């Protein structure tokens, strides 16, 4: 079953880009699959688009714009939402002025991510509302609802998108034809009421007593769509774009546009039926909610019951099978990587040298940018590839156990969130060799620009005294191994900057 206004996923991505461009005077983003192509649309066609250095900074800048009365939008992937969560939660407690909307791309199959994080659960933890478009034809309306909800309740609002809506537009080269945002009404932050008039605990109480009831009221008006023509025995609750995988013969459905707070109407809908199948990606958030609230009065099926797989995206085939089968499935296997390892390309000599150092017994941690390929065959050159910007901190932890350690990180990962770890390593005198892949771009996501910082000067300012740099093409594998070995064998901490930008 699909909405009558459904369009192609390619058009849905453009609809989202258009809606953002026409609504928000201030737009920023941190690239990363699965939202890279959405950001590329906006960067190319919106003159004032801002490439943010990291997600926390982007949200805090958007908070400032909101206080000053300007509507703002930040775009990131689900991993970045974790980086920004403290700032988002505090903005919700503090309250804001003009709309602040955060578009988050989730990756239910971890196809281009280190993990599966369901943004709905992070939004619930931060106590800020999160919406998801009901099918591809609902994107622009969802943006409008997010803006209204944000300004009515003075809180940030998240919009969740999944590959079901936007992956297909990755190759779209058409330009956006958008109208500049109109000036919103005067919506500066009411400092006298909240920021200065209440204690910190008072702000938390204000959120519970004032903000959340406004959110709930606004969500109830537009949060669900219902179609019921059955005999009351079976029904489906679909969350957001998961509605698009419903078969045409399902006669009784409720689709949720508001993912948190979950609209109360879904409980009444479930209690009116004998069996309810919940279709959502990724975590069984609504299913758990209904299990708790219906207290066994109706059969609730989905991921928790085993009728749908515990993780990953939901397909029409999986759902059709679940709707007709009274028994849960068996989901006890783990996906194994069968594809050949990615070609390391220009980094082959460097990765070979680091792999040799690792096999000799040195602890090595990589980032999840270009250096992540060091972790896989044929190099098997690292113990850990944790997250963007993590390599130096992970290596520092190993160094605190008495081992010499190497952290391999890209220059964007360093500026995104790795520099603080270098400062800690230098301050504590830890035996860490940091290897920076300096290519002056965000290479893993398509070569997007990054700040052109003086990296040696920044590292020296952090307290690093031994900094060696060379161009990747100037040394073969043996010479690279010897040069890294000399740094690792000398006084630490030290940094090797390996340039790969020519």
PyMOL commands that set and color helices and strands:
alter all, ss='L'
color gray80, all
select helices_A, chain A and resi 9-23+36-45+55-67+78-94+119-126+136-153+163-171+191-195+200-222+240-245+265-271+285-294+316-324+345-359+370-375+391-399+411-428+443-445+455-461+472-474+477-489
alter helices_A, ss='H'
color red, helices_A
select strands_A, chain A and resi 26-29+50-51+72-77+100-106+130-132+157-162+224-228+234-239+252-256+258-260+275-279+299-301+363-366+384-385+405-410+432-438+466-471+494-499
alter strands_A, ss='S'
color yellow, strands_A
deselect
rebuild
show_as cartoon
